[in-house]
Amino acid sequence: MRLKKRVSAYTLAFAFISSSGALAQQKAEVLHWWTSAGESASVKVFADQFTKAGGTWVDNAIAGGPNARTAGINRIVGGNPPTMMQFNTGKQFDELVSNDLVRDVEKQAQAGKWREIMPKPIVDATVRNGKFYAVPVNIHGQNWLFYNTKIFADAGLEPPKTFPELVKSGEKLKAKGVIPLALGGQPNWEHNLFRAVLVGHGGADMFRKLYGARDQATVKSPKFKETVELFGKMRGLVDPGSPGRNWNDATALVITNKAAMHFNGDWAKGEFIAAGQTAGKEYNCTLVGEGGGKLVIGGDVFVFPTTKDKNVLATQDKLIEVLLDPTSQIEFNKKKGSIPVRMDVDVSSMDPCAQKSHAVLKDPANQVEAMELLSTPNFSGAMQDAVTQYWNSPNMTADAFIEKVLSAMRDAS
């Protein structure tokens, strides 16, 4: 329910006193999928900040983004919503908006000048019909290469700058008995690796034309086929234990000196941090791609189910304050591995990878919208199916994969 535009000073004062007195009774059930060690530590920052503000945080963590989203959407549609719910930045909450099942937070956005302090791609991905319908909390770079500095030093190798170079280095590492590339062997992480190769070797324009414009001519181009074949070569750098592996278990292989490299979003830093490791020391990060690489950016947002309960509305408003508080932003993102969505906060206390990410994003030319910001869920799902079939079928040709992509472009809504 939207708040009335005109409220008397007396009513405002009374509401403030009433809400302050009731805050101890305000419970916020928060539905999210942050369950790994690093993720749990990061969401605890928000929980602790909300507790300090006098509220009661009821944590409802459901492992796996798709599982959590399905559970949350079903509850919202069924009339038993959580107080707030996590989504990825992008199109995942469009149907909730179109059915008036989540409230707009435009009033808070204007008061906090979100359009001025957040990057335009993040703003554009969160606004519907001119209004904010979610609160972005971070910016994730999705295509970072994390590497074990000791393994690279012992092998006399420099971190790769291009994907052909990465394949060559990986073969040398494999010959030394090291797992070259640790991969979470699940469809979404296989797809994430494909997107890293696509933007790093095919380029930002190709990435946008595939996921955004669904341009068939791009998919039929020799450069795209070359990129697909390069992706296929990376199968030989992954160990036999990869199928079914969780992403954080793949990260752990790099942490424990069993694997040299791992592609993931910068949320993987949370696992290194939880293990007591320091960026620039035991591990480091780099972007792989011509011209220094581009950063594929997305993130996380929270939506607030519509309600007529004034106490719930006040609780949601308090949560919004906590999420975007500068201290919350820094401390949450330190543990999450991402960087603050507020570009006006000082990141000098953050790790070198976060500072590198912040510096990269200062140049709009380095920003590439994540798949979730460009593509519908249906097309993203169809692409993921095609990628995982190709990855797990070594005998499938690049041409056969390209036909699957073209089919997805034609059929997916």
Secondary structure, DSSP 8 states (H G I E B T S, - for coil): ----S---HHHHHHHHHHHHHHGGG-EEEEEE---SHHHHHHHHHHHHHHHHTT-EEEEEE-SSHHHHHHHHHHHHHTT---SEEEEESSSTTHHHHHTT-B---HHHHHHHTHHHHS-HHHHHHHEETTEE-SEE-EEEES-EEEEEHHHHHHHT----SSHHHHHHHHHHHHHTT-EEE---BSHHHHHHHHHHHIIIII-HHHHHIIIII--HHHHTSHHHHHHHHHHHHGGGGB-TT-BT--HHHHHHHHHTTSEEEEEE-GGGHHHHHHTT--BTTTEEEEE-SGGG--EEEE-EEEE-B----HHHHHHHHHHHHHHH-HHHHHHHHHHHSSEES-TTS--TTS-HHHHHHHHHHTSGGGEEE-HHHHS-HHHHHHHHHHHHHHHT-TT--HHHHHHHHHHHHHH--
